[in-house]
């Protein structure tokens, strides 16, 4: 419960339903965003994340529930009166206006005095380091420069909340990584509160204070990047955020050291910490992240228990630079492994036997 002395969150989304015609596209969305936070709505196409962002901005109505900005209900407040700035996926710059013209458009519509508009334009351009490009037109700018102009245009409105719709999607991989860092540093320096939409897991993990994972119009989990990655709420979150080995196995009891024991249909025995162990005989869904698996490439003989090591055979291997991705098979189970790069790439051959093991703490028991 929020302390009475604390200010309300900048944004509160409380039980929001969104319908397009008769179709329910978002159901019961609930989360908040505190001052200075960067929160990402993360999910696949069709999960409802863009619809939710548009509704927060005021471009689509709420069918049920309520949206509040700084404690004030937005139920009857049109988009142009909401204290938000929006950065569109395609930047949405006016092609017939200069950079300075694009930045001044919003404040002019708000009837801000001319002298104040000039101050805002100058400040926003300085914040994104584009002062020398103020008289250029959008077609004279690179993709990264256009993206910074779009951000500056939103900043010139001096909003309480900045909304970003897939802001990096039109940039190449290297520029996207650079702009991700640049944007985050800028927003933290300005103390801005922001909500972004993306389907890019790396982007969400690298930028967010918290992540709202969405699927099929519902929120599956809200948490920090560490919580989302290491403690996913269910198998969808585990599979969608990062690479994962998700294995169905029956709980068959406890080892002498207190670990829970699980056996797959193929006979593989997996040890996990006792936390959240289901009753004996119940099938559980287990998560093992591929980077937490230790591999002995010498192919020393193993058994069927993850404690002593499992004998696996390599089905494929791909050198990815920072790591080598190996797909192995243990009986009926295919298990993905990521070996961190050393001074040289490991030599791995298809069909090669390897020995795998992992700590019981690396196994997470997921909700079905």
C-alpha angles and dihedrals in degrees: 000000000000116000112247090233093055120091115245118263114273089242130025121184108188122185094323121184120188123195131187104199105314094336120105105216099168124028127194097336110185128174140111137221121218128211112289095008125136107212123182127205101213126187146112124279110293095025093118098247097124091044089054092049091049090050091051088051091051099248094116130035128247113243094195137354127032142273119207130189113200088343096308119118113240093202095115099021115109121223095257091056096049116102094237136115119212129206109196126216092244091038092242095226118170104247094206093055129077121238090264090047092053091051095048096048097082097046089047090055087051088054093240111170114264095244091052091048091056091051091050093048092049093047094047093049090049091050091058094035096240101120093126092055098055094113097047125102123235094255088059092059133084121241092260092049092050090051091052091049090053090052092046090051090056092046091052087065088059093220128187089225131032117207119198122191109201089317095179101041096100094052128089118251098263095045090045090057092048094047091047091060093041094051094047093049090049095049093046091049091052093042090235123170113223143180117196133187121216142146090205109106094194091053092049094047093046099047110029133096085194135004128214107205113205134189132170093354096308136098111245100181142353118201149109118296089256092051093047094048102039100030108031115181095226144353093275092059091044093053097040099048107058129328117309144179106220112187130182111220138161120244105238103174141278135307124231090259091057097256120141114245123218128182125201123215088257092057099255112146117215123193120210136171111274094247114120094359112170122228118284113281094024119124114236133189112236128201123207118174111223095230091059093062118099117215131198106200092193088082096231112183115271137175137225097279121090090217095063094032135269124248109230136172124225115244097176140352130198127184107223100177101244091044144002115243114215126184112202137178127223106184106300094347125092111207126192119215130188117202114199115237118261129180089302138016114265116248107240124172128198109257093022115141115235135179118235132189138160137187119262088240089064091066117086122192108223132205110255 
